Amino acid sequence: MDLRQLAYFVAVAEERNFTRAAARVHISQSGVSAQIRSLERELGAELFDRSGRAVTLTVAGKAALEHARAALAAAEAVEQAVGEVGDLVRGRVTVGMVIGCTVTPLFEALAAFRRAHPGVEIVLLEDNSDRLVRAVREGALDLALVGTAGSVPAGLEALTVVSERLVAAVPAGHPLARRRRIRLRDLADHPIVAMPEGTGLRTAFDRACAARGLRPAVALQAGAAEAVADLAARGLGVAVLSASMAEHFADRLTARPIEDADVPALLSLVWTGPRGPALRGLLPYCRRAFAAGDGAGPGGGDGAAPGGG
């Protein structure tokens, strides 16, 4: 027997009519009938009862039907797998990353993926988290590393790699540096240096303030953690950063947790389905790289930044 005969058998079984089955598989009725007869001779049993107005399955036909469907599905899966390998060899994957974010695990994942699949074109773009999320939803990006507040964007699949509380970071001699406990209302009398609106850290800060009816004055904005820290170190305001970001600047800033800023800043990989072969191939490399915990550099970006790296 061959797959063509099984396909004709399934078509007749589902249509319960040789004429309709022939139209479905795009050959003549006589051709379908001949192939079914050949299959029956090979199996040594009749598969259909042809005595009535509608063609019905015999006991042998009922026993064979699910196996025939499974064989056809398996053959289709083989074709799809081979096709996807071909697509992966020739594919393209577009990745987004928050501005100013030096994320070693993501870079390691891309490098390992490139070594395994040198024919795949990798495109890496930077933007703020809101625009990256929108690009993933619209299909302009396959995958993005974004900073968010409290939870990952609705409707997207995600791998959260960091969830952190916010801290206030100030230079030595600043009034807040002498305090062991800082709450959001303690920031009201000081200018704030923060990430721009649309970034994960800023969203986490703004939501925490709004929940308590506070409107701190954001005097200066910068898209990279190092710029925020440098501005604060020069006395221009209180830096609002994630805990791991602030660790990189401990030589010039004193960081204190903001106790009532309970909306965590997240750093997550996000994507949507259906996934193409290149993205399916890349995701396992990302999972392994982030599980190794290599972390992000001081460029931190607009989300929470893992330590180390």
KOLKOLGU-303440 format. One record per residue (C-alpha): z negated, x negated, y negated; residue number from 1; residue in one letter. Coordinates in pm, 1 decimal. Layout:
BEGIN
w	u	v	nr	rest
Z	X	Y	NUM	A
...
//
This chain:
BEGIN
w	u	v	nr	rest
0.0	0.0	0.0	1	M
37.7	-103.7	-363.2	2	D
-113.8	-3.4	-695.9	3	L
190.2	203.8	-784.7	4	R
138.1	424.1	-478.7	5	Q
-230.5	465.6	-563.3	6	L
-140.9	563.7	-919.9	7	A
100.2	831.2	-791.1	8	Y
-161.0	956.5	-544.6	9	F
-423.1	994.0	-820.8	10	V
-171.5	1166.1	-1049.9	11	A
-81.0	1425.4	-785.4	12	V
-447.0	1479.5	-696.5	13	A
-538.5	1541.0	-1061.2	14	E
-232.4	1750.2	-1152.9	15	E
-228.8	1939.2	-819.1	16	R
147.2	1952.5	-857.3	17	N
420.2	1701.2	-773.9	18	F
641.6	1801.1	-1069.0	19	T
366.9	1756.3	-1327.9	20	R
254.8	1432.5	-1162.9	21	A
612.2	1298.2	-1176.6	22	A
633.4	1375.1	-1548.2	23	A
298.9	1203.5	-1603.5	24	R
404.6	879.2	-1432.7	25	V
761.7	896.6	-1569.6	26	H
962.2	896.6	-1245.7	27	I
1145.2	1166.2	-1051.4	28	S
962.8	1415.8	-830.0	29	Q
1151.4	1287.0	-528.7	30	S
1033.4	935.3	-608.2	31	G
669.1	1045.4	-621.2	32	V
705.9	1240.0	-297.1	33	S
865.1	943.5	-122.0	34	A
591.9	704.6	-230.2	35	Q
315.4	945.8	-125.2	36	I
479.3	990.0	216.3	37	R
499.5	611.9	252.3	38	S
129.9	580.6	165.4	39	L
37.0	851.2	414.9	40	E
232.6	677.2	691.4	41	R
56.3	351.0	614.2	42	E
-285.6	515.0	618.3	43	L
-206.3	727.5	925.5	44	G
-325.9	1050.3	764.2	45	A
-195.7	1322.9	535.7	46	E
-356.7	1311.4	191.6	47	L
-233.5	1648.3	61.8	48	F
-205.4	2002.1	196.0	49	D
132.2	2117.2	73.5	50	R
127.6	2464.4	230.4	51	S
5.5	2658.8	-72.2	52	G
138.9	2712.4	-423.9	53	R
-91.4	2433.7	-549.5	54	A
-115.8	2095.7	-382.5	55	V
-470.0	2032.0	-257.5	56	T
-641.4	1731.2	-109.8	57	L
-708.7	1709.6	260.8	58	T
-1036.8	1573.9	390.4	59	V
-872.4	1231.6	412.7	60	A
-737.7	1268.6	59.2	61	G
-1080.8	1354.3	-77.7	62	K
-1224.2	1048.2	95.0	63	A
-952.2	826.2	-51.8	64	A
-946.6	956.2	-409.3	65	L
-1250.9	781.3	-557.5	66	E
-1157.1	453.8	-390.0	67	H
-806.8	480.6	-534.2	68	A
-948.0	541.3	-881.5	69	R
-1181.9	244.8	-842.7	70	A
-895.1	20.2	-732.8	71	A
-686.8	121.5	-1034.8	72	L
-983.4	68.5	-1268.3	73	A
-1044.9	-275.5	-1120.1	74	A
-681.2	-371.2	-1167.3	75	A
-694.7	-252.7	-1528.7	76	E
-1012.0	-456.6	-1582.7	77	A
-837.5	-766.9	-1449.0	78	V
-548.4	-714.7	-1690.8	79	E
-786.6	-659.1	-1979.9	80	Q
-992.7	-968.7	-1898.5	81	A
-683.7	-1188.3	-1879.9	82	V
-548.9	-1033.9	-2198.5	83	G
-875.1	-1096.1	-2381.4	84	E
-879.3	-1458.5	-2273.4	85	V
-532.6	-1489.7	-2420.7	86	G
-647.7	-1317.8	-2738.5	87	D
-953.7	-1540.8	-2756.6	88	L
-740.0	-1851.1	-2725.7	89	V
-527.7	-1730.9	-3016.6	90	R
-787.6	-1526.2	-3206.1	91	G
-963.8	-1532.9	-3538.5	92	R
-1324.8	-1462.0	-3629.1	93	V
-1440.8	-1405.7	-3986.8	94	T
-1806.7	-1478.2	-4060.4	95	V
-2003.8	-1405.3	-4375.3	96	G
-2314.4	-1587.9	-4495.7	97	M
-2554.0	-1531.2	-4784.3	98	V
-2486.9	-1751.1	-5086.1	99	I
-2666.2	-2084.2	-5093.5	100	G
-2794.8	-2049.3	-4737.4	101	C
-2795.3	-2363.1	-4522.6	102	T
-2856.6	-2212.6	-4179.8	103	V
-2839.8	-2481.2	-3914.4	104	T
-2836.3	-2248.1	-3609.4	105	P
-2534.2	-2059.3	-3743.6	106	L
-2349.7	-2384.7	-3803.6	107	F
-2442.9	-2508.1	-3455.1	108	E
-2315.9	-2183.1	-3302.9	109	A
-1984.6	-2210.0	-3485.5	110	L
-1944.0	-2573.5	-3383.0	111	A
-2018.5	-2503.1	-3015.2	112	A
-1783.8	-2205.3	-3017.2	113	F
-1507.5	-2414.3	-3173.9	114	R
-1548.9	-2683.2	-2906.4	115	R
-1517.1	-2421.6	-2631.1	116	A
-1232.1	-2230.7	-2799.2	117	H
-1041.9	-2470.4	-3024.1	118	P
-756.3	-2225.7	-3072.2	119	G
-970.0	-1965.2	-3247.3	120	V
-954.7	-1975.2	-3625.6	121	E
-1300.0	-1956.9	-3785.9	122	I
-1325.8	-1829.9	-4144.5	123	V
-1662.2	-1862.9	-4324.1	124	L
-1727.7	-1681.8	-4652.4	125	L
-2030.1	-1663.3	-4884.3	126	E
-2148.8	-1360.9	-5081.8	127	D
-2464.7	-1164.5	-5150.7	128	N
-2607.5	-946.9	-4875.8	129	S
-2504.1	-607.2	-5011.7	130	D
-2138.8	-708.9	-5031.1	131	R
-2150.8	-879.2	-4691.3	132	L
-2291.1	-565.6	-4527.2	133	V
-2021.0	-357.2	-4691.4	134	R
-1753.3	-599.2	-4566.9	135	A
-1886.2	-573.4	-4210.5	136	V
-1881.7	-192.9	-4229.1	137	R
-1524.3	-195.9	-4362.3	138	E
-1404.0	-441.3	-4098.0	139	G
-1326.9	-722.2	-4342.4	140	A
-1589.9	-938.9	-4167.1	141	L
-1660.3	-960.3	-3794.4	142	D
-2013.6	-1092.9	-3836.2	143	L
-2246.7	-1171.8	-4125.4	144	A
-2582.0	-1340.0	-4179.0	145	L
-2758.6	-1126.0	-4437.6	146	V
-3093.3	-1086.2	-4602.6	147	G
-3238.8	-735.4	-4599.2	148	T
-3566.9	-565.7	-4682.4	149	A
-3783.9	-396.2	-4424.3	150	G
-3512.7	-306.3	-4173.7	151	S
-3157.9	-392.5	-4078.5	152	V
-2872.3	-185.0	-4226.8	153	P
-2829.3	151.9	-4056.3	154	A
-2539.7	188.3	-3817.2	155	G
-2494.1	-183.6	-3752.4	156	L
-2589.1	-389.1	-3452.2	157	E
-2818.8	-673.9	-3548.1	158	A
-3001.5	-984.0	-3435.4	159	L
-3300.4	-1041.6	-3664.9	160	T
-3384.9	-1410.2	-3675.0	161	V
-3662.5	-1409.9	-3936.3	162	V
-3908.0	-1153.9	-4073.7	163	S
-4135.7	-1287.4	-4348.4	164	E
-4372.4	-1180.6	-4623.9	165	R
-4309.3	-1267.4	-4986.9	166	L
-4500.0	-1536.3	-5176.6	167	V
-4550.2	-1624.0	-5542.9	168	A
-4486.7	-1993.9	-5612.9	169	A
-4606.8	-2168.4	-5929.6	170	V
-4651.7	-2527.2	-6051.0	171	P
-4990.9	-2698.2	-6069.3	172	A
-5183.0	-2588.4	-6377.4	173	G
-5044.5	-2235.3	-6374.1	174	H
-5322.3	-1969.9	-6388.3	175	P
-5209.3	-1818.3	-6056.8	176	L
-5230.9	-2156.7	-5882.2	177	A
-5611.9	-2136.3	-5900.6	178	R
-5626.9	-1796.1	-5733.8	179	R
-5663.7	-1761.7	-5359.1	180	R
-5548.3	-1401.0	-5354.8	181	R
-5249.6	-1258.2	-5543.0	182	I
-5141.0	-898.1	-5565.7	183	R
-4831.2	-752.5	-5727.1	184	L
-5022.1	-636.1	-6034.8	185	R
-5129.7	-998.1	-6093.7	186	D
-4765.4	-1080.8	-6167.5	187	L
-4735.6	-822.3	-6445.0	188	A
-4838.6	-1064.4	-6721.6	189	D
-4598.8	-1338.6	-6613.9	190	H
-4218.7	-1374.1	-6624.0	191	P
-4061.2	-1365.7	-6279.4	192	I
-3792.0	-1593.3	-6137.7	193	V
-3615.3	-1413.7	-5851.4	194	A
-3295.0	-1373.8	-5658.1	195	M
-3031.4	-1139.9	-5807.4	196	P
-3018.1	-768.4	-5729.8	197	E
-2831.6	-696.4	-5410.2	198	G
-3002.3	-978.4	-5223.2	199	T
-3254.6	-931.9	-4943.6	200	G
-3549.2	-1099.7	-5113.9	201	L
-3495.7	-915.0	-5440.9	202	R
-3468.8	-581.8	-5261.0	203	T
-3794.5	-649.3	-5074.1	204	A
-3967.6	-739.4	-5402.0	205	F
-3828.7	-443.4	-5595.3	206	D
-3922.6	-195.2	-5322.6	207	R
-4276.2	-328.5	-5298.7	208	A
-4318.8	-301.9	-5676.2	209	C
-4167.3	47.1	-5692.8	210	A
-4402.4	169.3	-5421.1	211	A
-4693.1	81.1	-5653.0	212	R
-4535.9	200.8	-5975.8	213	G
-4494.0	-153.3	-6108.7	214	L
-4202.0	-297.2	-6307.8	215	R
-4251.1	-675.3	-6336.1	216	P
-4027.5	-853.4	-6585.4	217	A
-3760.6	-1053.8	-6401.2	218	V
-3680.3	-1310.0	-6668.4	219	A
-3449.8	-1540.1	-6471.2	220	L
-3229.9	-1496.4	-6165.4	221	Q
-3068.7	-1751.5	-5934.2	222	A
-2878.1	-1712.3	-5610.0	223	G
-3027.6	-2011.2	-5426.2	224	A
-3390.2	-2077.6	-5336.5	225	A
-3374.8	-2431.6	-5474.0	226	E
-3263.1	-2303.8	-5814.1	227	A
-3541.6	-2044.2	-5819.4	228	V
-3794.2	-2314.0	-5729.9	229	A
-3662.6	-2558.5	-5992.0	230	D
-3689.2	-2297.6	-6265.6	231	L
-4045.0	-2212.8	-6165.7	232	A
-4141.2	-2581.0	-6141.6	233	A
-4036.7	-2619.8	-6506.1	234	R
-4275.3	-2346.3	-6610.8	235	G
-4015.3	-2079.1	-6675.5	236	L
-4174.3	-1817.7	-6452.4	237	G
-4334.5	-1727.3	-6120.3	238	V
-4095.2	-1779.8	-5830.6	239	A
-4072.8	-1500.3	-5572.0	240	V
-3964.6	-1653.8	-5242.2	241	L
-4018.0	-1612.2	-4869.6	242	S
-4296.6	-1815.9	-4711.9	243	A
-4065.5	-2057.7	-4531.3	244	S
-3852.3	-2111.9	-4840.7	245	M
-4158.8	-2203.2	-5044.0	246	A
-4265.2	-2459.9	-4782.7	247	E
-3967.8	-2674.0	-4880.6	248	H
-4098.8	-2703.9	-5236.0	249	F
-4465.7	-2773.0	-5164.7	250	A
-4439.7	-3104.0	-5351.6	251	D
-4391.5	-2919.5	-5681.5	252	R
-4507.4	-2560.4	-5628.1	253	L
-4820.5	-2391.4	-5499.1	254	T
-4739.8	-2081.3	-5294.4	255	A
-4970.3	-1783.6	-5251.5	256	R
-4893.9	-1479.3	-5032.3	257	P
-4846.8	-1157.2	-5227.0	258	I
-5093.2	-948.0	-5030.2	259	E
-4959.7	-602.6	-5109.3	260	D
-4588.1	-693.3	-5086.7	261	A
-4573.2	-544.6	-4740.0	262	D
-4196.8	-492.2	-4722.8	263	V
-4083.1	-791.4	-4515.5	264	P
-3776.2	-993.7	-4602.2	265	A
-3545.1	-1018.0	-4302.6	266	L
-3266.6	-1257.5	-4216.8	267	L
-3031.8	-1098.3	-3964.6	268	S
-2692.8	-1134.7	-3806.1	269	L
-2511.3	-801.4	-3830.0	270	V
-2190.4	-671.5	-3679.7	271	W
-2029.5	-345.5	-3576.9	272	T
-1830.2	-219.3	-3283.0	273	G
-1593.3	-209.3	-3117.0	274	P
-1608.2	-585.5	-3094.4	275	R
-1293.6	-790.9	-3050.5	276	G
-1272.0	-1072.0	-2795.3	277	P
-1340.3	-1347.1	-3051.2	278	A
-1663.1	-1184.3	-3170.8	279	L
-1774.2	-1109.9	-2814.2	280	R
-1717.4	-1475.6	-2738.4	281	G
-1908.1	-1597.8	-3045.2	282	L
-2221.5	-1381.2	-3015.7	283	L
-2370.9	-1559.0	-2711.1	284	P
-2344.3	-1890.6	-2896.8	285	Y
-2528.9	-1737.0	-3192.9	286	C
-2805.1	-1596.6	-2972.7	287	R
-2859.2	-1932.4	-2802.8	288	R
-2855.3	-2127.9	-3129.4	289	A
-3108.7	-1904.6	-3303.6	290	F
-3328.3	-1889.2	-2993.0	291	A
-3350.0	-2269.0	-3013.4	292	A
-3511.6	-2223.0	-3357.0	293	G
-3343.1	-2503.1	-3549.3	294	D
-3402.2	-2316.1	-3876.3	295	G
-3244.9	-2325.3	-4219.8	296	A
-3239.8	-2581.8	-4489.0	297	G
-3390.4	-2552.9	-4835.2	298	P
-3090.6	-2367.0	-4963.0	299	G
-3252.6	-2054.8	-4815.6	300	G
-3001.8	-1806.2	-4955.9	301	G
-3098.1	-1450.7	-5044.6	302	D
-3283.9	-1365.3	-4725.6	303	G
-3585.0	-1512.8	-4556.3	304	A
-3511.7	-1867.7	-4449.1	305	A
-3641.2	-2011.0	-4123.0	306	P
-3833.5	-2333.1	-4160.6	307	G
-3716.8	-2673.7	-4043.4	308	G
-3357.6	-2787.9	-4019.4	309	G
//
